[in-house]
Amino acid sequence: MENSFFKTALFGCALAIGTLTGCKKSGSSEASSVSGPDVWARKYITLTAAFPDATGTAGNGGTMAFAITPEQAINPNFEVNVFTGGYGLRSQRTARVQGSINGNFLYNIQYTGTDGGIFNKYKVEGGKSFIDTREEVDTEPILGEAPRWVVAAEGIGVGVYASATIQASAPGAGADFIDVKSTAKIAILSLDDPKITRQTEFTIPFTAEQTKSGYQIGRIDVPILNKAKTKIFIGCNLTRTDVTKKSTVNTNGTQTWSSGTRELGTATLVVDYPSLTNPKLIYVDPTISKTNNHSYRTMTQYVGTDGHVYQATATSGSQILRISGTTNEYDNSYNFDLKAALNSASNVSISSWRYIKDGVGIVLYTVSGTTGGYLALVDLNAKTATKLTTDNETDIGFSGRSANTNTGVTAITGAFGQFQNVAIFGDNIYIPMTPNGVDGNLYAINYKTKQVTKGAKLKNQSGSFYLGAY
């Protein structure tokens, strides 16, 4: 496709009308006839998988998709090889795939490269058959070529971007810290009729005292709309510079500072919807949690049946926090700790999770000192957890991970490291489980009975893993 030309043309269109509302690319009559909202009953469960890039980095080369029926999903004799028989989603690196609630549409904003920032929409037709609706929208002028975005409510996508700039007394090494400014950008994307409907950019509202003491936010992610659709809650990578130290210069020649001691609790950026005005930061009590909540490629905030927002401190924390549906502030009386609920002697980290219904959720987690990846059903009301057993769970998690408390998590590989979505149909939860480069299975878990069904066989290949069900 002529993406380079199209991307330029889209930006020109945006400038011409004074605000970026998105432009559509003409498609075939077949493509246009299947667009709009997802009004069909669910027919398929779509599996996605990542493969290595040209240098051999596991899971970093792109994403394949294959759709199966619910009957095929629970059949251990049915075999899927998404790498040889699947459909390639357009993205230079691993796609950040989102899906409609009934699973009949996939959405993606291409990640990095010439076409980084281009939104694509696909109609799921079964097997390797996906119809590209050709309703492309260029988000790159707002969100950059590697957008962080999710379906924040059915039919509504929200993309976000943040950066922080330190003011120093001089360039290079040996300078004093003076102040820091954090900036956020937000774009609202209609998924039913793809276009950007609203955008904004603002300085993240720390107090002057906070910024001069080094507090900043350089990454935001996993935005969600509250039940009333009046607020957007956005997870934050909150860090602090040690303002008592002089700057140094890293191997890339960039001026850097060491991290300072953080005193503020887990933070969430809140804006009004749909106006995107009145930004504010809310913090949980720091004695409850100081772990960041901006996640990594997986949605970690959900609106509960009770109207509260439940938020995991993923992907390094073990807690699920609660934002009140009444006050839109953290509920400091609530704290679900997975480690305590599992009565685990080792530290556990939530890699991904999904709220199901009536306080019940499914959690994918790792255990310190192991490369395993485990599942647990949790009751957020009773604050209990039930570990579930699957094959290969002891080697399904991370094949490599490095964490930096100042810049966020980097160099994550492995099935749980990039896991993106859990599918729900009826009473069943569907989770693909494959170690890096090893065959695995799709598991169906009945969240009411807690029965685990080992379903379709998932064929794998070197440097690859399955990372989502929709």
C-alpha positions as CSV (number, residue, x, y, z in Angstrom):
1,M,0.0,0.0,0.0
2,E,1.0,3.6,-0.6
3,N,1.3,4.3,3.2
4,S,4.0,7.0,3.0
5,F,2.0,9.0,0.5
6,F,-1.2,8.4,2.4
7,K,0.3,9.5,5.7
8,T,1.5,12.8,4.2
9,A,-1.9,13.4,2.6
10,L,-3.7,12.8,5.9
11,F,-1.6,15.3,7.7
12,G,-2.2,17.8,4.9
13,C,-6.0,17.2,5.3
14,A,-5.7,17.8,9.0
15,L,-3.9,21.1,8.5
16,A,-6.4,22.2,5.9
17,I,-9.4,21.9,8.3
18,G,-7.6,23.4,11.3
19,T,-8.0,20.4,13.6
20,L,-7.1,16.7,13.1
21,T,-10.4,14.9,12.8
22,G,-9.1,12.1,10.6
23,C,-9.5,11.3,6.9
24,K,-10.7,8.1,5.3
25,K,-9.1,6.1,2.5
26,S,-11.4,4.9,-0.1
27,G,-12.0,1.1,0.1
28,S,-13.8,-1.6,-1.8
29,S,-17.6,-1.9,-1.5
30,E,-16.9,-5.2,0.5
31,A,-14.9,-3.3,3.1
32,S,-17.3,-0.4,3.5
33,S,-20.3,-2.8,3.9
34,V,-18.8,-4.4,7.0
35,S,-17.9,-1.3,8.9
36,G,-19.7,0.6,11.7
37,P,-20.4,-0.7,15.2
38,D,-20.2,-4.3,16.2
39,V,-23.9,-5.3,16.0
40,W,-23.4,-9.0,15.3
41,A,-23.5,-11.9,17.7
42,R,-20.1,-13.4,18.5
43,K,-19.0,-16.1,16.0
44,Y,-15.3,-16.3,16.6
45,I,-12.5,-16.1,19.1
46,T,-9.5,-14.5,17.5
47,L,-5.9,-15.5,18.6
48,T,-2.9,-13.2,18.0
49,A,0.8,-14.1,18.2
50,A,4.1,-12.3,17.8
51,F,7.2,-13.4,15.9
52,P,10.8,-12.2,16.0
53,D,12.3,-9.3,14.1
54,A,15.2,-9.5,11.6
55,T,17.7,-9.4,14.4
56,G,16.1,-12.4,16.1
57,T,14.6,-10.5,19.1
58,A,11.7,-12.6,20.3
59,G,8.2,-11.3,19.6
60,N,9.4,-8.0,18.2
61,G,8.8,-8.5,14.4
62,G,5.0,-8.2,14.0
63,T,1.7,-9.9,14.7
64,M,-0.4,-12.7,13.1
65,A,-4.1,-13.4,13.7
66,F,-6.4,-16.4,13.3
67,A,-10.0,-16.8,14.2
68,I,-11.7,-20.0,15.5
69,T,-15.2,-20.9,16.6
70,P,-16.0,-21.4,20.3
71,E,-16.4,-25.1,19.6
72,Q,-12.9,-25.3,18.0
73,A,-11.5,-23.3,20.9
74,I,-12.3,-26.1,23.5
75,N,-11.4,-29.0,21.2
76,P,-7.9,-30.3,22.1
77,N,-7.7,-32.1,18.8
78,F,-8.1,-28.9,16.8
79,E,-4.7,-27.4,15.8
80,V,-3.9,-23.7,15.1
81,N,-0.7,-22.6,13.4
82,V,-1.1,-18.8,13.2
83,F,2.4,-18.4,11.8
84,T,1.9,-20.5,8.7
85,G,-1.9,-20.1,8.2
86,G,-2.7,-16.7,9.8
87,Y,-3.3,-13.2,8.7
88,G,-0.6,-10.5,9.1
89,L,-1.8,-7.4,10.9
90,R,0.0,-4.3,9.6
91,S,2.6,-3.1,12.1
92,Q,6.4,-3.0,11.8
93,R,6.7,-4.2,15.4
94,T,4.3,-6.1,17.7
95,A,0.9,-4.6,17.2
96,R,-1.1,-3.3,20.1
97,V,-4.3,-5.0,19.1
98,Q,-7.7,-4.1,20.5
99,G,-11.1,-5.7,19.9
100,S,-14.8,-5.0,20.0
101,I,-16.8,-6.5,22.8
102,N,-18.4,-9.2,20.6
103,G,-15.1,-10.0,18.9
104,N,-16.2,-9.1,15.3
105,F,-13.7,-6.3,14.8
106,L,-10.0,-5.9,15.6
107,Y,-8.4,-2.5,15.8
108,N,-4.8,-1.6,15.7
109,I,-2.6,1.5,15.5
110,Q,0.6,0.5,13.8
111,Y,3.7,0.6,16.0
112,T,6.9,2.4,14.8
113,G,8.3,2.5,11.3
114,T,7.1,4.5,8.2
115,D,3.5,3.8,9.0
116,G,3.7,4.1,12.8
117,G,0.6,5.9,14.0
118,I,-1.7,4.7,11.3
119,F,-5.0,3.2,12.6
120,N,-6.4,0.1,10.9
121,K,-9.7,-1.7,11.4
122,Y,-10.4,-5.3,10.5
123,K,-13.7,-7.3,10.3
124,V,-13.2,-10.9,11.6
125,E,-14.5,-13.5,9.1
126,G,-13.0,-16.7,10.5
127,G,-9.8,-18.6,10.0
128,K,-7.3,-16.4,8.2
129,S,-10.0,-14.3,6.7
130,F,-10.0,-10.7,7.9
131,I,-11.5,-7.8,5.9
132,D,-9.4,-4.6,6.1
133,T,-12.1,-1.8,6.1
134,R,-9.4,0.6,4.8
135,E,-10.7,3.3,7.2
136,E,-7.3,4.5,8.1
137,V,-6.6,7.4,10.4
138,D,-3.2,9.0,11.0
139,T,-2.7,9.6,14.7
140,E,1.1,10.2,14.4
141,P,1.0,14.0,14.4
142,I,-0.6,13.8,17.9
143,L,0.6,10.6,19.4
144,G,3.8,9.9,17.6
145,E,4.8,6.8,15.7
146,A,4.5,4.4,18.7
147,P,1.1,5.3,20.2
148,R,-0.1,4.0,23.5
149,W,-3.9,3.5,23.1
150,V,-6.8,1.2,24.1
151,V,-10.5,0.8,23.7
152,A,-11.5,2.9,26.7
153,A,-15.2,2.0,26.2
154,E,-17.1,0.2,23.4
155,G,-16.7,2.2,20.2
156,I,-14.3,4.7,21.8
157,G,-10.6,4.6,21.5
158,V,-8.3,6.8,23.5
159,G,-4.6,7.4,22.6
160,V,-2.2,9.1,25.0
161,Y,1.4,10.3,25.0
162,A,3.5,12.0,27.7
163,S,7.0,13.4,27.9
164,A,9.1,15.2,30.5
165,T,11.8,17.9,30.0
166,I,14.2,18.8,32.7
167,Q,15.5,22.4,33.0
168,A,19.1,22.4,34.0
169,S,21.7,25.0,34.9
170,A,23.9,24.0,32.0
171,P,24.1,21.3,29.3
172,G,26.2,18.1,29.8
173,A,27.6,16.7,33.0
174,G,27.9,18.5,36.3
175,A,24.8,20.6,35.9
176,D,22.3,21.4,38.6
177,F,18.6,20.4,38.4
178,I,16.3,23.5,38.3
179,D,12.8,22.2,37.4
180,V,10.9,19.7,35.2
181,K,7.9,20.0,33.0
182,S,5.7,17.1,32.0
183,T,3.4,17.3,29.0
184,A,0.4,15.1,28.0
185,K,-1.4,14.6,24.7
186,I,-4.7,12.9,24.3
187,A,-6.7,11.9,21.2
188,I,-10.2,10.5,21.1
189,L,-10.8,8.0,18.2
190,S,-14.3,7.0,17.0
191,L,-14.0,3.2,16.3
192,D,-17.4,2.8,14.6
193,D,-16.8,5.6,12.1
194,P,-13.0,5.9,12.3
195,K,-11.9,9.4,12.9
196,I,-10.3,11.5,15.6
197,T,-13.1,13.5,17.3
198,R,-11.1,15.5,19.8
199,Q,-7.6,16.1,20.9
200,T,-5.7,18.1,23.4
201,E,-2.2,18.9,24.8
202,F,-1.4,20.3,28.3
203,T,1.1,20.5,31.0
204,I,0.5,17.7,33.6
205,P,-0.7,19.6,36.7
206,F,2.0,18.9,39.4
207,T,2.4,21.6,42.0
208,A,5.4,23.9,41.7
209,E,6.8,22.3,44.8
210,Q,6.5,18.8,43.3
211,T,8.3,19.7,40.0
212,K,11.1,21.5,41.8
213,S,11.6,18.4,44.0
214,G,11.9,16.3,40.8
215,Y,8.5,14.7,40.2
216,Q,7.6,14.0,36.6
217,I,5.7,11.7,34.3
218,G,7.3,10.5,31.1
219,R,4.8,7.9,30.0
220,I,1.1,7.4,30.4
221,D,-1.1,4.5,29.2
222,V,-4.3,2.4,29.6
223,P,-6.9,5.2,29.6
224,I,-10.5,4.2,30.6
225,L,-13.8,5.9,30.7
226,N,-15.8,5.8,33.9
227,K,-19.3,4.3,34.0
228,A,-20.9,7.7,33.7
229,K,-18.6,8.6,30.7
230,T,-17.7,11.9,32.3
231,K,-14.0,11.1,33.2
232,I,-11.0,9.5,31.6
233,F,-8.6,7.8,34.1
234,I,-5.0,7.4,32.7
235,G,-2.3,5.3,34.3
236,C,1.0,7.1,34.9
237,N,4.7,6.2,35.1
238,L,5.5,8.6,38.0
239,T,9.2,9.1,38.7
240,R,11.4,11.5,40.7
241,T,14.8,12.9,39.9
242,D,17.4,13.2,42.7
243,V,17.7,17.0,42.7
244,T,20.6,16.9,45.1
245,K,22.9,15.3,42.6
246,K,24.7,16.8,39.6
247,S,23.9,15.6,36.1
248,T,25.9,12.9,34.2
249,V,26.0,12.0,30.5
250,N,25.1,8.5,29.3
251,T,26.7,6.6,26.4
252,N,24.3,8.3,23.9
253,G,25.5,11.7,25.1
254,T,22.2,12.5,26.8
255,Q,22.2,14.5,30.0
256,T,20.8,12.3,32.8
257,W,20.1,12.3,36.6
258,S,19.9,9.6,39.1
259,S,16.5,8.7,40.6
260,G,15.4,10.2,43.9
261,T,13.3,8.7,46.7
262,R,9.7,8.7,45.8
263,E,7.1,9.8,48.5
264,L,4.0,10.1,46.4
265,G,1.7,7.1,46.0
266,T,0.5,5.5,42.8
267,A,-0.8,8.3,40.5
268,T,-3.6,8.6,37.9
269,L,-4.1,11.4,35.5
270,V,-7.8,12.4,35.2
271,V,-9.5,14.6,32.6
272,D,-13.2,15.4,31.9
273,Y,-14.9,13.7,29.0
274,P,-15.7,14.5,26.3
275,S,-14.1,18.0,26.7
276,L,-10.7,16.7,27.8
277,T,-10.4,19.7,30.2
278,N,-9.7,20.1,33.9
279,P,-6.7,17.8,34.1
280,K,-5.7,16.7,37.6
281,L,-3.6,14.1,39.3
282,I,-5.0,11.8,42.0
283,Y,-2.8,9.7,44.3
284,V,-3.4,6.7,46.4
285,D,-2.1,6.8,50.0
286,P,1.6,6.0,49.6
287,T,1.4,3.5,52.5
288,I,-0.9,1.5,50.3
289,S,1.1,1.6,47.0
290,K,3.9,3.5,45.2
291,T,4.0,1.1,42.2
292,N,3.2,2.6,38.8
293,N,0.1,1.7,36.9
294,H,0.9,2.5,33.3
295,S,1.2,-1.2,32.4
296,Y,2.9,-2.6,29.2
297,R,0.8,-3.5,26.2
298,T,-2.1,-4.8,28.3
299,M,-5.3,-3.1,29.6
300,T,-5.1,-3.0,33.4
301,Q,-8.1,-0.8,34.3
302,Y,-11.7,-1.8,34.2
303,V,-15.1,-0.5,35.3
304,G,-16.6,-2.9,37.7
305,T,-20.2,-4.0,37.9
306,D,-20.5,-1.7,41.0
307,G,-19.3,1.3,39.0
308,H,-15.9,1.6,40.6
309,V,-12.7,1.5,38.5
310,Y,-10.4,-1.4,39.4
311,Q,-6.7,-0.7,38.5
312,A,-3.8,-3.1,38.7
313,T,-0.3,-1.9,39.6
314,A,1.0,-3.8,36.5
315,T,3.4,-5.0,35.4
316,S,5.5,-5.1,38.5
317,G,3.1,-4.8,41.3
318,S,0.8,-7.3,43.1
319,Q,-2.0,-5.0,43.9
320,I,-5.4,-4.0,42.5
321,L,-6.5,-0.5,43.6
322,R,-10.0,1.1,43.4
323,I,-11.1,4.5,42.2
324,S,-14.5,5.4,43.6
325,G,-17.3,5.6,41.1
326,T,-18.9,8.3,43.3
327,T,-16.0,10.6,44.1
328,N,-13.6,9.8,41.2
329,E,-10.8,9.7,43.8
330,Y,-8.8,6.7,45.1
331,D,-10.6,4.7,47.7
332,N,-7.9,4.4,50.4
333,S,-10.0,1.9,52.3
334,Y,-9.6,-0.6,49.5
335,N,-6.5,-2.7,48.7
336,F,-6.5,-6.1,47.0
337,D,-3.0,-7.7,47.2
338,L,-2.6,-10.8,45.1
339,K,0.4,-12.0,47.1
340,A,-1.6,-12.0,50.3
341,A,-4.7,-13.5,48.6
342,L,-2.5,-16.4,47.3
343,N,-0.7,-16.7,50.6
344,S,2.5,-16.7,48.6
345,A,5.9,-16.7,50.2
346,S,7.4,-15.2,47.1
347,N,6.7,-11.8,45.5
348,V,4.2,-12.0,42.7
349,S,3.7,-9.5,39.8
350,I,0.5,-9.0,37.9
351,S,1.3,-9.2,34.1
352,S,-2.2,-8.8,32.9
353,W,-5.8,-9.2,34.1
354,R,-9.4,-8.8,33.1
355,Y,-12.4,-7.9,35.2
356,I,-15.3,-10.3,34.3
357,K,-18.4,-9.6,36.4
358,D,-19.7,-9.0,39.9
359,G,-16.2,-8.5,41.4
360,V,-14.7,-11.6,39.7
361,G,-11.5,-11.3,37.6
362,I,-8.8,-13.4,36.0
363,V,-5.2,-12.5,36.7
364,L,-2.1,-13.6,34.8
365,Y,0.9,-13.3,37.1
366,T,4.6,-14.2,37.5
367,V,6.5,-15.3,40.6
368,S,9.9,-13.8,41.5
369,G,12.8,-16.2,40.9
370,T,11.0,-18.2,38.2
371,T,10.3,-17.8,34.5
372,G,6.7,-19.2,35.0
373,G,3.4,-17.6,34.1
374,Y,0.4,-18.5,36.2
375,L,-3.4,-17.9,36.3
376,A,-5.7,-17.1,39.2
377,L,-9.3,-16.3,39.6
378,V,-9.8,-13.5,42.0
379,D,-12.8,-12.2,44.0
380,L,-12.3,-8.5,44.5
381,N,-15.1,-8.2,47.0
382,A,-13.9,-11.1,49.3
383,K,-10.2,-10.3,48.4
384,T,-9.5,-14.0,47.7
385,A,-7.7,-15.8,44.9
386,T,-7.8,-19.3,43.5
387,K,-4.7,-20.5,41.6
388,L,-5.5,-22.4,38.4
389,T,-3.3,-25.1,36.9
390,T,-2.2,-25.3,33.3
391,D,0.5,-27.2,31.4
392,N,3.9,-25.5,30.9
393,E,3.0,-22.8,33.5
394,T,6.5,-23.1,35.0
395,D,8.2,-21.8,31.8
396,I,5.6,-19.7,30.1
397,G,6.4,-16.2,31.5
398,F,9.4,-14.1,30.9
399,S,12.4,-15.2,28.8
400,G,14.0,-11.9,29.6
401,R,13.1,-8.7,31.5
402,S,14.9,-5.7,32.9
403,A,13.1,-3.1,35.0
404,N,14.1,0.5,35.7
405,T,12.1,2.3,38.3
406,N,12.9,5.7,36.8
407,T,12.1,5.0,33.1
408,G,9.7,2.1,33.3
409,V,9.9,-1.5,32.2
410,T,12.1,-2.3,29.2
411,A,13.4,-5.3,27.3
412,I,10.4,-7.5,28.1
413,T,10.1,-10.7,26.1
414,G,8.1,-13.9,26.5
415,A,4.4,-14.8,26.4
416,F,3.4,-13.0,29.5
417,G,5.7,-10.1,29.0
418,Q,3.7,-8.8,26.0
419,F,0.4,-10.4,26.8
420,Q,-2.4,-8.2,25.5
421,N,-6.0,-9.5,25.9
422,V,-8.3,-12.1,27.5
423,A,-11.4,-13.1,25.6
424,I,-14.8,-13.6,27.4
425,F,-17.7,-15.4,25.9
426,G,-20.6,-16.5,28.1
427,D,-19.2,-18.0,31.3
428,N,-15.8,-18.8,29.7
429,I,-12.5,-17.0,29.7
430,Y,-10.1,-17.8,26.8
431,I,-6.3,-17.5,27.3
432,P,-3.6,-18.8,24.9
433,M,-0.7,-20.2,26.8
434,T,2.6,-20.8,24.9
435,P,6.1,-20.6,26.2
436,N,8.5,-18.8,23.9
437,G,9.1,-21.1,20.9
438,V,7.2,-24.0,22.4
439,D,3.8,-25.4,21.5
440,G,1.0,-24.8,23.9
441,N,-2.8,-24.7,24.1
442,L,-5.8,-22.4,24.4
443,Y,-7.4,-22.7,27.8
444,A,-11.1,-22.0,28.5
445,I,-11.9,-21.3,32.2
446,N,-15.5,-21.2,33.4
447,Y,-15.3,-18.3,35.9
448,K,-18.4,-19.6,37.8
449,T,-17.3,-23.3,38.3
450,K,-13.5,-22.6,38.0
451,Q,-13.3,-25.6,35.6
452,V,-10.2,-25.4,33.4
453,T,-10.5,-26.9,29.9
454,K,-7.4,-27.5,27.8
455,G,-8.5,-26.6,24.4
456,A,-7.1,-26.1,20.9
457,K,-3.4,-26.9,20.3
458,L,-1.3,-23.9,19.4
459,K,1.6,-24.6,17.2
460,N,4.6,-22.3,17.8
461,Q,7.9,-21.4,16.3
462,S,11.3,-20.1,17.4
463,G,11.2,-16.7,19.0
464,S,7.4,-16.5,19.0
465,F,4.5,-16.8,21.3
466,Y,0.7,-16.3,21.4
467,L,-0.2,-13.1,23.2
468,G,-3.9,-12.5,23.1
469,A,-7.5,-13.7,22.6
470,Y,-10.4,-11.5,21.4
